[in-house]
Amino acid sequence: MKKLLELVKNFEKRNNISIAITVMGDGSGSVSEFWDYEELKEYKDIEELTDFLKNTQYLLADDGRCVSPVQTM
């Protein structure tokens, strides 16, 4: 759990965005932008979530904010 929280913090800092993660009983779930509920990713298992958090880089505006709707680089 500690490793996952660290991945979330790094993702939020790197992309200048706050996220909420929903986890279902089978390990699948979704990641959404915290403030406007824009769905960023549906994942099938924790491994896919971990990969998403490690590797996703969104486009940032000139002021450093994440562009909305999100766009990958």
Secondary structure, 3 states (H helix, E strand, C coil): CHHHHHHHHHHHHHHCCCEEEEECCCCCEEEEECCCCCEEEEECCHHHHHHHHHHCCECECCCCCECCCCCEC
